[in-house]
Amino acid sequence: MANIKSAKKRIGVIQTKTNRNKRVKSHLKETLRSFETALEEGDKDKAKEALVSSEKKLQQAASKGTIHKNAADRKVSRLNARFAKAFNA
């Protein structure tokens, strides 16, 4: 357990950031799951809506540092490729 005031503050700050990151990652997983289910159902409109939502959530997470920018870009690229393969083939 920390004894110094600044160390105690850092523990609180770290806990706050950890909770926020967990919440953001949970929302990301939800949007990615909704995209997956829309693809499986073959619903193009629903899939497009989920794709746009997923892209937005990924970019927001990257801008806040929850995930790396390149990781977000890679995931967006792969989602777009899967969407194109499913509905433009």
DSSP file (Angstrom, degrees, kcal/mol; ACC not computed):
  #  RESIDUE AA STRUCTURE BP1 BP2  ACC     N-H-->O    O-->H-N    N-H-->O    O-->H-N    TCO  KAPPA ALPHA  PHI   PSI    X-CA   Y-CA   Z-CA
    1    1 A M              0   0    0      0, 0.0     2,-0.1     0, 0.0     7,-0.1   0.000 360.0 360.0 360.0 138.4    0.0    0.0    0.0
    2    2 A A        -     0   0    0      1,-0.1     3,-0.0     5,-0.1     0, 0.0  -0.411 360.0-175.9 -72.5 144.2    1.3    3.4   -0.9
    3    3 A N        +     0   0    0     -2,-0.1     2,-0.2     5,-0.0    -1,-0.1   0.666  59.5  85.2-107.4 -28.0    2.3    5.8    1.9
    4    4 A I  S  > S-     0   0    0      1,-0.1     4,-2.2     2,-0.0     3,-0.2  -0.559  78.0-130.3 -83.2 141.3    3.1    8.9   -0.2
    5    5 A K  H  > S+     0   0    0     -2,-0.2     4,-2.1     1,-0.2     5,-0.1   0.892 107.2  49.5 -57.4 -44.6    0.2   11.3   -1.1
    6    6 A S  H  > S+     0   0    0      1,-0.2     4,-2.2     2,-0.2    -1,-0.2   0.857 109.8  52.0 -66.2 -34.4    1.1   11.4   -4.8
    7    7 A A  H  > S+     0   0    0      2,-0.2     4,-1.9    -3,-0.2    -1,-0.2   0.883 108.3  51.1 -68.2 -38.6    1.4    7.6   -5.0
    8    8 A K  H  X S+     0   0    0     -4,-2.2     4,-1.6     2,-0.2    -2,-0.2   0.902 110.1  50.1 -63.5 -40.1   -2.1    7.3   -3.5
    9    9 A K  H  X S+     0   0    0     -4,-2.1     4,-2.4     1,-0.2    -2,-0.2   0.912 107.6  53.4 -63.5 -43.0   -3.4    9.7   -6.1
   10   10 A R  H  X S+     0   0    0     -4,-2.2     4,-2.9     1,-0.2     5,-0.2   0.877 104.2  56.1 -61.0 -38.0   -1.8    7.8   -8.9
   11   11 A I  H  X S+     0   0    0     -4,-1.9     4,-2.1     1,-0.2    -1,-0.2   0.922 110.0  45.8 -59.7 -43.6   -3.5    4.6   -7.7
   12   12 A G  H  X S+     0   0    0     -4,-1.6     4,-2.1     2,-0.2    -2,-0.2   0.900 113.1  49.0 -65.3 -41.5   -6.8    6.4   -8.0
   13   13 A V  H  X S+     0   0    0     -4,-2.4     4,-2.5     2,-0.2    -2,-0.2   0.914 110.9  50.1 -64.6 -43.5   -6.0    7.8  -11.4
   14   14 A I  H  X S+     0   0    0     -4,-2.9     4,-2.6     1,-0.2    -1,-0.2   0.906 110.0  50.7 -62.2 -42.0   -4.9    4.4  -12.7
   15   15 A Q  H  X S+     0   0    0     -4,-2.1     4,-2.3    -5,-0.2    -1,-0.2   0.909 110.1  50.0 -62.7 -42.1   -8.1    2.8  -11.4
   16   16 A T  H  X S+     0   0    0     -4,-2.1     4,-2.1     2,-0.2    -2,-0.2   0.926 113.2  45.6 -61.6 -46.0  -10.2    5.4  -13.2
   17   17 A K  H  X S+     0   0    0     -4,-2.5     4,-2.7     2,-0.2    -2,-0.2   0.889 111.1  53.2 -65.9 -39.2   -8.3    4.9  -16.5
   18   18 A T  H  X S+     0   0    0     -4,-2.6     4,-2.3     1,-0.2    -2,-0.2   0.923 109.7  48.1 -61.7 -44.7   -8.5    1.1  -16.2
   19   19 A N  H  X S+     0   0    0     -4,-2.3     4,-2.1     2,-0.2    -1,-0.2   0.904 112.2  49.2 -62.7 -41.6  -12.3    1.3  -15.7
   20   20 A R  H  X S+     0   0    0     -4,-2.1     4,-2.6     1,-0.2    -2,-0.2   0.925 111.1  49.3 -64.5 -44.0  -12.7    3.6  -18.7
   21   21 A N  H  X S+     0   0    0     -4,-2.7     4,-2.6     1,-0.2     5,-0.2   0.891 110.4  50.8 -62.9 -39.8  -10.6    1.4  -20.9
   22   22 A K  H  X S+     0   0    0     -4,-2.3     4,-2.0     2,-0.2    -1,-0.2   0.913 111.3  48.5 -62.7 -42.3  -12.6   -1.7  -19.9
   23   23 A R  H  X S+     0   0    0     -4,-2.1     4,-2.2     2,-0.2    -2,-0.2   0.921 112.5  47.7 -63.7 -44.7  -15.8    0.1  -20.7
   24   24 A V  H  X S+     0   0    0     -4,-2.6     4,-2.2     1,-0.2    -2,-0.2   0.920 112.3  48.8 -63.4 -44.7  -14.6    1.3  -24.1
   25   25 A K  H  X S+     0   0    0     -4,-2.6     4,-2.3     1,-0.2    -1,-0.2   0.856 109.4  53.5 -64.9 -34.7  -13.3   -2.2  -25.0
   26   26 A S  H  X S+     0   0    0     -4,-2.0     4,-2.0     2,-0.2    -1,-0.2   0.921 109.1  47.9 -64.8 -43.8  -16.6   -3.7  -24.0
   27   27 A H  H  X S+     0   0    0     -4,-2.2     4,-2.3     1,-0.2    -2,-0.2   0.879 110.0  53.8 -64.1 -37.5  -18.5   -1.3  -26.3
   28   28 A L  H  X S+     0   0    0     -4,-2.2     4,-2.5     1,-0.2     5,-0.2   0.935 107.9  49.1 -60.7 -46.8  -16.1   -2.1  -29.1
   29   29 A K  H  X S+     0   0    0     -4,-2.3     4,-2.3     1,-0.2    -1,-0.2   0.884 109.6  53.0 -62.0 -38.3  -16.7   -5.8  -28.7
   30   30 A E  H  X S+     0   0    0     -4,-2.0     4,-2.1     2,-0.2    -1,-0.2   0.932 111.0  45.2 -62.7 -46.2  -20.5   -5.2  -28.7
   31   31 A T  H  X S+     0   0    0     -4,-2.3     4,-1.8     1,-0.2    23,-0.2   0.890 113.1  50.3 -67.5 -37.8  -20.3   -3.2  -32.0
   32   32 A L  H  X S+     0   0    0     -4,-2.5     4,-2.2     1,-0.2    -1,-0.2   0.882 110.0  51.2 -66.6 -36.8  -18.0   -5.8  -33.6
   33   33 A R  H  X S+     0   0    0     -4,-2.3     4,-2.6    -5,-0.2    -2,-0.2   0.892 107.3  52.7 -65.2 -39.0  -20.4   -8.6  -32.6
   34   34 A S  H  X S+     0   0    0     -4,-2.1     4,-1.9     1,-0.2    -1,-0.2   0.876 109.3  49.9 -65.3 -35.3  -23.4   -6.7  -34.1
   35   35 A F  H  X S+     0   0    0     -4,-1.8     4,-2.2    15,-0.2    -1,-0.2   0.920 110.0  51.1 -65.3 -43.6  -21.4   -6.4  -37.3
   36   36 A E  H  X S+     0   0    0     -4,-2.2     4,-2.4     1,-0.2    -2,-0.2   0.926 111.0  47.1 -59.5 -46.7  -20.7  -10.2  -37.2
   37   37 A T  H  X S+     0   0    0     -4,-2.6     4,-2.2     1,-0.2    -1,-0.2   0.882 110.3  52.6 -66.4 -36.9  -24.3  -11.1  -36.7
   38   38 A A  H  X>S+     0   0    0     -4,-1.9     5,-1.6    -5,-0.2     4,-1.1   0.894 110.2  48.8 -65.1 -38.9  -25.4   -8.8  -39.5
   39   39 A L  H  <5S+     0   0    0     -4,-2.2     3,-0.3     2,-0.2    -2,-0.2   0.920 111.0  50.0 -64.7 -43.2  -22.9  -10.4  -41.9
   40   40 A E  H  <5S+     0   0    0     -4,-2.4    -2,-0.2     1,-0.2    -1,-0.2   0.872 112.0  47.7 -64.1 -36.5  -24.1  -13.9  -40.9
   41   41 A E  H  <5S-     0   0    0     -4,-2.2    -1,-0.2    -5,-0.2    -2,-0.2   0.712 107.5-128.6 -76.0 -19.8  -27.7  -12.9  -41.4
   42   42 A G  T  <5 +     0   0    0     -4,-1.1     2,-1.0    -3,-0.3    -3,-0.2   0.688  54.5 151.2  79.9  18.2  -26.9  -11.4  -44.8
   43   43 A D     >< -     0   0    0     -5,-1.6     4,-2.3    -6,-0.2    -1,-0.2  -0.740  25.6-171.4 -88.0 103.1  -28.6   -8.1  -43.9
   44   44 A K  H  > S+     0   0    0     -2,-1.0     4,-2.6     2,-0.2     5,-0.2   0.904  81.6  48.1 -65.3 -43.8  -26.7   -5.5  -46.0
   45   45 A D  H  > S+     0   0    0      1,-0.2     4,-2.2     2,-0.2    -1,-0.2   0.927 114.6  45.5 -64.1 -44.7  -28.3   -2.4  -44.4
   46   46 A K  H  > S+     0   0    0      1,-0.2     4,-2.3     2,-0.2    -1,-0.2   0.888 113.6  50.5 -64.9 -39.2  -27.8   -3.6  -40.9
   47   47 A A  H  X S+     0   0    0     -4,-2.3     4,-2.4    -9,-0.3    -2,-0.2   0.897 109.7  50.0 -66.7 -40.5  -24.3   -4.6  -41.6
   48   48 A K  H  X S+     0   0    0     -4,-2.6     4,-2.4     2,-0.2    -2,-0.2   0.919 111.4  48.8 -64.1 -43.1  -23.5   -1.2  -43.2
   49   49 A E  H  X S+     0   0    0     -4,-2.2     4,-2.1     1,-0.2    -2,-0.2   0.910 113.3  46.8 -61.9 -43.1  -24.9    0.5  -40.1
   50   50 A A  H  X S+     0   0    0     -4,-2.3     4,-2.6     2,-0.2   -15,-0.2   0.849 110.3  54.4 -68.0 -34.2  -22.9   -1.7  -37.8
   51   51 A L  H  X S+     0   0    0     -4,-2.4     4,-2.6     2,-0.2    -2,-0.2   0.932 109.4  46.3 -64.7 -46.3  -19.8   -1.1  -39.9
   52   52 A V  H  X S+     0   0    0     -4,-2.4     4,-2.2     1,-0.2    -2,-0.2   0.915 114.3  48.5 -62.2 -43.6  -20.1    2.6  -39.6
   53   53 A S  H  X S+     0   0    0     -4,-2.1     4,-2.5     2,-0.2    -2,-0.2   0.905 111.6  49.6 -63.0 -42.5  -20.7    2.3  -35.9
   54   54 A S  H  X S+     0   0    0     -4,-2.6     4,-2.6     2,-0.2    -2,-0.2   0.913 109.5  51.2 -64.4 -43.2  -17.7    0.0  -35.4
   55   55 A E  H  X S+     0   0    0     -4,-2.6     4,-2.4     1,-0.2     5,-0.2   0.925 111.2  48.5 -59.4 -44.4  -15.4    2.4  -37.4
   56   56 A K  H  X S+     0   0    0     -4,-2.2     4,-2.3     1,-0.2    -2,-0.2   0.936 112.6  47.0 -62.3 -47.4  -16.5    5.3  -35.2
   57   57 A K  H  X S+     0   0    0     -4,-2.5     4,-2.4     1,-0.2    -1,-0.2   0.891 112.2  50.8 -63.5 -39.7  -15.9    3.4  -32.0
   58   58 A L  H  X S+     0   0    0     -4,-2.6     4,-2.1     2,-0.2    -1,-0.2   0.918 111.5  46.8 -64.2 -43.5  -12.5    2.1  -33.1
   59   59 A Q  H  X S+     0   0    0     -4,-2.4     4,-2.3     2,-0.2    -2,-0.2   0.879 112.0  50.9 -67.4 -37.0  -11.3    5.6  -34.1
   60   60 A Q  H  X S+     0   0    0     -4,-2.3     4,-1.5     2,-0.2     6,-0.2   0.923 110.4  49.1 -64.6 -43.4  -12.6    7.0  -30.8
   61   61 A A  H  <>S+     0   0    0     -4,-2.4     5,-2.1     1,-0.2     6,-0.9   0.887 112.5  48.8 -63.2 -38.4  -10.8    4.3  -28.8
   62   62 A A  H ><5S+     0   0    0     -4,-2.1     3,-0.8     1,-0.2     7,-0.2   0.887 107.9  53.5 -68.5 -38.7   -7.6    5.0  -30.8
   63   63 A S  H 3<5S+     0   0    0     -4,-2.3    -1,-0.2     1,-0.3    -2,-0.2   0.813 111.0  46.6 -68.3 -28.1   -7.8    8.7  -30.2
   64   64 A K  T 3<5S-     0   0    0     -4,-1.5    -1,-0.3    -5,-0.1    -2,-0.2   0.506 116.3-114.2 -90.0  -5.3   -8.1    8.2  -26.5
   65   65 A G  T < 5S+     0   0    0     -3,-0.8    -3,-0.2    -4,-0.5    -2,-0.1   0.579  80.7 124.4  86.2   9.0   -5.2    5.8  -26.4
   66   66 A T  S   <S+     0   0    0     -5,-2.1     2,-0.3    -6,-0.2    -4,-0.2   0.920  85.7  12.8 -67.9 -42.5   -7.2    2.7  -25.4
   67   67 A I  S    S-     0   0    0     -6,-0.9    -2,-0.3    -9,-0.2    -1,-0.2  -0.904  98.9 -90.6-126.5 161.1   -6.0    0.9  -28.4
   68   68 A H     >  -     0   0    0     -2,-0.3     4,-2.2     1,-0.1     5,-0.2  -0.398  30.4-124.8 -71.6 146.8   -3.1    1.8  -30.8
   69   69 A K  H  > S+     0   0    0      1,-0.2     4,-2.5    -7,-0.2     5,-0.2   0.899 111.6  50.0 -58.2 -44.0   -4.0    3.9  -33.9
   70   70 A N  H  > S+     0   0    0      1,-0.2     4,-2.4     2,-0.2    -1,-0.2   0.858 108.5  53.0 -66.1 -33.9   -2.5    1.3  -36.3
   71   71 A A  H  > S+     0   0    0      2,-0.2     4,-2.3     1,-0.2    -1,-0.2   0.908 110.2  47.9 -66.0 -41.5   -4.5   -1.5  -34.6
   72   72 A A  H  X S+     0   0    0     -4,-2.2     4,-2.4     2,-0.2    -2,-0.2   0.928 112.6  48.5 -64.1 -45.3   -7.7    0.5  -35.1
   73   73 A D  H  X S+     0   0    0     -4,-2.5     4,-2.4     1,-0.2    -2,-0.2   0.896 111.2  50.8 -61.7 -40.8   -6.9    1.2  -38.7
   74   74 A R  H  X S+     0   0    0     -4,-2.4     4,-2.2     2,-0.2    -1,-0.2   0.912 111.1  47.7 -63.8 -42.8   -6.1   -2.4  -39.3
   75   75 A K  H  X S+     0   0    0     -4,-2.3     4,-2.4     2,-0.2    -2,-0.2   0.902 111.6  50.0 -66.3 -40.4   -9.3   -3.6  -37.8
   76   76 A V  H  X S+     0   0    0     -4,-2.4     4,-2.6     2,-0.2    -2,-0.2   0.923 110.5  50.8 -62.2 -44.1  -11.3   -1.0  -39.8
   77   77 A S  H  X S+     0   0    0     -4,-2.4     4,-2.1     1,-0.2    -2,-0.2   0.909 111.6  47.0 -60.2 -43.5   -9.6   -2.1  -43.0
   78   78 A R  H  X S+     0   0    0     -4,-2.2     4,-2.3     2,-0.2    -1,-0.2   0.871 110.8  51.8 -69.0 -36.5  -10.4   -5.8  -42.3
   79   79 A L  H  X S+     0   0    0     -4,-2.4     4,-2.4     2,-0.2    -2,-0.2   0.930 110.8  48.1 -64.1 -44.3  -14.0   -5.0  -41.5
   80   80 A N  H  X S+     0   0    0     -4,-2.6     4,-2.5     1,-0.2    -2,-0.2   0.890 111.0  51.1 -62.9 -39.3  -14.4   -3.1  -44.8
   81   81 A A  H  X S+     0   0    0     -4,-2.1     4,-2.5     2,-0.2    -1,-0.2   0.908 110.9  48.0 -64.7 -42.2  -12.8   -6.0  -46.7
   82   82 A R  H  X S+     0   0    0     -4,-2.3     4,-2.1     2,-0.2    -2,-0.2   0.891 112.1  49.7 -65.9 -38.9  -15.2   -8.5  -45.1
   83   83 A F  H  X S+     0   0    0     -4,-2.4     4,-2.2     2,-0.2     5,-0.3   0.938 112.7  46.8 -64.1 -46.0  -18.1   -6.3  -45.9
   84   84 A A  H  X S+     0   0    0     -4,-2.5     4,-2.4     1,-0.2     5,-0.2   0.900 112.7  49.6 -63.1 -41.9  -17.0   -5.9  -49.5
   85   85 A K  H  < S+     0   0    0     -4,-2.5     4,-0.4     1,-0.2    -1,-0.2   0.885 113.6  46.6 -64.8 -38.5  -16.4   -9.6  -49.9
   86   86 A A  H  < S+     0   0    0     -4,-2.1    -2,-0.2    -5,-0.2    -1,-0.2   0.865 127.5  22.0 -73.0 -37.3  -19.8  -10.5  -48.4
   87   87 A F  H  < S+     0   0    0     -4,-2.2    -2,-0.2    -5,-0.2    -3,-0.2   0.577 121.8  49.2-114.9  -9.6  -21.9   -8.0  -50.4
   88   88 A N     <        0   0    0     -4,-2.4    -3,-0.2    -5,-0.3    -2,-0.1   0.387 360.0 360.0-107.9   2.7  -20.0   -7.1  -53.6
   89   89 A A              0   0    0     -4,-0.4    -1,-0.1    -5,-0.2    -2,-0.1   0.475 360.0 360.0 -82.0 360.0  -19.1  -10.6  -54.7
